C-alpha cells in the first residue's frame, strides 16, 4: 500500500516537474535532478500518508515547504545556484 502511494505521488510530481526538466535537457545531470526531486517529494507524501495525515494538510505542508524554499532562494539565491551547479 505504501509503495503504491509512493508510485502515485512520484508519477504525479514527475508530471508537475516535466516542463522545467525539458528546458535544461542539455546538461548531463538534469535527468538525475529530474528524478531525484519528485522521488524526495514522493517519499515525503508517502510518509505523510503513513501517519494518516489528511489530504488537505498534505497540500498545506507542500505549500509551506514551497514558500519556505522560495523565500530561502530569494534570500540566498546566489549561494544556492553556485551549490547546485
Secondary structure by P-SEA (a helix, b strand, c coil): caaaaaaaaaaaaaaaaaaaaaaaccccaaaaaaaaaaaaaaaaaaaaaaacccaaaaaaaaaaaaaaaaaaaaacaaaaaaaac
